[in-house]
Amino acid sequence: MEAVEASSGSDLFFWAGLVTAAYFVLRFLYHVVNGVRLWVVGDPKAVGPHLGTWAVVTGATDGIGKAYTEELAQRGMKVVLISRSQEKMDQVASEIRERFKVETKTILADFEDREAVYDKIKEGLEGLEIGILVNNVGASYSYPQYFLELPDLDKTVDKLININVLSVCKMTRLVLPRMLERSKGVIVNMSSFAGYNPIPFITLYSATKAFVDFFSRGLNAEYRKQGVIVQSVQPYLVKTKMTKIRKQSLFVPTPETFVKYALNTVGLESQTSGYPSHSLMAWFSRTLPKWYRMKLLVDNCLKARARNLKKQKEN
Ligand SMILES: NC(=O)c1ccc[n+]([C@@H]2O[C@H](COP(=O)([O-])OP(=O)(O)OC[C@H]3O[C@@H](n4cnc5c(N)ncnc54)[C@H](OP(=O)(O)O)[C@@H]3O)[C@@H](O)[C@H]2O)c1
């Protein structure tokens, strides 16, 4: 009797072990197949003039926004650049016309302004068949700081909310109705890895990016069936003016490389890191216990803060 019980007990362990092992193997295979689907195959045809002839990009004169503008022009779309420096927009627009032989339009707008800016943009977009809107414009801290340390705190709060949050809602409000009438369109919203996990010492920026992610995923669920895709893009570091990183690496792509990958995930992922090594980092970071992830972030951000304060003293 005891021998029978012992053998059924070890059978149970055997089957439990087998099922657990099979679960992990299947999960691993799923990640590999999904990785190939996203980063090797992708869907280069999801975004192009078939959605509508015009692409609209906010913050289009530098970094990731400029790279989206160029990539969309390369795909044959006419582009509307919206930024705060007419001189820089004219320069980028003229390069685009020369390189990609597409029409361009510029709208001068400073998203820090809350009021007048959207009437002007509405007027500028009047009558255009817009296939894709890239809500890219964003502002952050100049270096990690305690919330109460931020210079001109009230103004900084308004600035980050106007640029990072309000612009996304207002631009979407301007463009979405026409996309719905045509039952097609894509809205790409630049969130950040900082929108997934609160990043202390850039807390306000991080919270605005969490808003962008929630807004995007909620809207995607509302409108996907009516033909409009809303994508939340959550990159780690990209070599741009904002990050002040000068050298690209496996984990810090140029904006051009980043956008080539990110744009191919439209229609495949509604929330994406946008880049293979960033996706790996996101996966790894999510496997860490929350308290440990937060400890690493606090330690690293405090170190960056100290380095910046030291540099300021030296200058
Ligand atoms: N770079 C990263 O590692 C990273 C990571 C995660 C998420 N993101 C997000 O990706 C987006 C783009 O970042 P980026 O690194 O490419 O930034 P960036 O290099 O600083 O470029 C920002 C662009 O926005 C424009 N801009 C800034 N403030 C503006 C305003 N008030 N009104 C109108 N235009 C304005 C800039 O114009 P000027 O040329 O006139 O300054 C520039 O064209 C942001 O939303 C950012 O939060 C970036």
Ligand as a Chemical Component Dictionary entry (heavy atoms), coordinates in Angstrom:
data_LIG
# 
_chem_comp.id                   LIG 
_chem_comp.type                 NON-POLYMER 
_chem_comp.pdbx_formal_charge   0 
_chem_comp.three_letter_code    LIG 
# 
loop_
_chem_comp_atom.comp_id 
_chem_comp_atom.atom_id 
_chem_comp_atom.alt_atom_id 
_chem_comp_atom.type_symbol 
_chem_comp_atom.charge 
_chem_comp_atom.model_Cartn_x 
_chem_comp_atom.model_Cartn_y 
_chem_comp_atom.model_Cartn_z 
_chem_comp_atom.pdbx_ordinal 
LIG N1  N1  N 0  15.734 60.000 -27.116 1  
LIG C1  C1  C 0  15.347 59.040 -26.309 2  
LIG O1  O1  O 0  16.171 58.246 -25.803 3  
LIG C2  C2  C 0  13.909 58.842 -25.981 4  
LIG C3  C3  C 0  13.537 57.745 -25.194 5  
LIG C4  C4  C 0  12.204 57.556 -24.891 6  
LIG C5  C5  C 0  11.250 58.425 -25.383 7  
LIG N2  N2  N 1  11.641 59.504 -26.136 8  
LIG C6  C6  C 0  10.589 60.409 -26.610 9  
LIG O2  O2  O 0  10.724 60.570 -28.013 10 
LIG C7  C7  C 0  10.324 61.867 -28.409 11 
LIG C8  C8  C 0  11.424 62.534 -29.221 12 
LIG O3  O3  O 0  12.593 62.595 -28.424 13 
LIG P1  P1  P 0  14.000 63.057 -29.025 14 
LIG O4  O4  O 0  15.029 62.450 -28.154 15 
LIG O5  O5  O -1 14.043 62.815 -30.488 16 
LIG O6  O6  O 0  13.940 64.625 -28.734 17 
LIG P2  P2  P 0  14.828 65.821 -29.317 18 
LIG O7  O7  O 0  16.040 65.285 -29.996 19 
LIG O8  O8  O 0  15.003 66.772 -28.191 20 
LIG O9  O9  O 0  13.871 66.464 -30.434 21 
LIG C9  C9  C 0  12.679 67.034 -30.037 22 
LIG C10 C10 C 0  11.996 67.691 -31.216 23 
LIG O10 O10 O 0  10.839 68.382 -30.712 24 
LIG C11 C11 C 0  10.946 69.763 -30.992 25 
LIG N3  N3  N 0  10.411 70.548 -29.876 26 
LIG C12 C12 C 0  10.866 70.586 -28.615 27 
LIG N4  N4  N 0  10.108 71.392 -27.858 28 
LIG C13 C13 C 0  9.143  71.875 -28.674 29 
LIG C14 C14 C 0  8.054  72.759 -28.490 30 
LIG N5  N5  N 0  7.828  73.340 -27.316 31 
LIG N6  N6  N 0  7.245  73.038 -29.530 32 
LIG C15 C15 C 0  7.471  72.475 -30.735 33 
LIG N7  N7  N 0  8.485  71.639 -30.986 34 
LIG C16 C16 C 0  9.324  71.339 -29.969 35 
LIG C17 C17 C 0  12.433 70.007 -31.160 36 
LIG O11 O11 O 0  12.592 71.216 -31.877 37 
LIG P3  P3  P 0  13.945 72.089 -31.730 38 
LIG O12 O12 O 0  14.858 71.439 -32.694 39 
LIG O13 O13 O 0  13.505 73.453 -32.053 40 
LIG O14 O14 O 0  14.415 71.920 -30.287 41 
LIG C18 C18 C 0  12.845 68.741 -31.894 42 
LIG O15 O15 O 0  12.472 68.819 -33.244 43 
LIG C19 C19 C 0  9.978  62.612 -27.116 44 
LIG O16 O16 O 0  8.599  62.569 -26.898 45 
LIG C20 C20 C 0  10.710 61.810 -26.043 46 
LIG O17 O17 O 0  10.092 61.931 -24.795 47 
LIG C21 C21 C 0  12.920 59.727 -26.445 48 
# 
loop_
_chem_comp_bond.comp_id 
_chem_comp_bond.atom_id_1 
_chem_comp_bond.atom_id_2 
_chem_comp_bond.value_order 
_chem_comp_bond.pdbx_ordinal 
LIG N1  C1  SING 1  
LIG C1  O1  DOUB 2  
LIG C1  C2  SING 3  
LIG C2  C3  SING 4  
LIG C2  C21 DOUB 5  
LIG C3  C4  DOUB 6  
LIG C4  C5  SING 7  
LIG C5  N2  DOUB 8  
LIG N2  C6  SING 9  
LIG N2  C21 SING 10 
LIG C6  O2  SING 11 
LIG C6  C20 SING 12 
LIG O2  C7  SING 13 
LIG C7  C8  SING 14 
LIG C7  C19 SING 15 
LIG C8  O3  SING 16 
LIG O3  P1  SING 17 
LIG P1  O4  DOUB 18 
LIG P1  O5  SING 19 
LIG P1  O6  SING 20 
LIG O6  P2  SING 21 
LIG P2  O7  DOUB 22 
LIG P2  O8  SING 23 
LIG P2  O9  SING 24 
LIG O9  C9  SING 25 
LIG C9  C10 SING 26 
LIG C10 O10 SING 27 
LIG C10 C18 SING 28 
LIG O10 C11 SING 29 
LIG C11 N3  SING 30 
LIG C11 C17 SING 31 
LIG N3  C12 SING 32 
LIG N3  C16 SING 33 
LIG C12 N4  DOUB 34 
LIG N4  C13 SING 35 
LIG C13 C14 SING 36 
LIG C13 C16 DOUB 37 
LIG C14 N5  SING 38 
LIG C14 N6  DOUB 39 
LIG N6  C15 SING 40 
LIG C15 N7  DOUB 41 
LIG N7  C16 SING 42 
LIG C17 O11 SING 43 
LIG C17 C18 SING 44 
LIG O11 P3  SING 45 
LIG P3  O12 DOUB 46 
LIG P3  O13 SING 47 
LIG P3  O14 SING 48 
LIG C18 O15 SING 49 
LIG C19 O16 SING 50 
LIG C19 C20 SING 51 
LIG C20 O17 SING 52 
# 
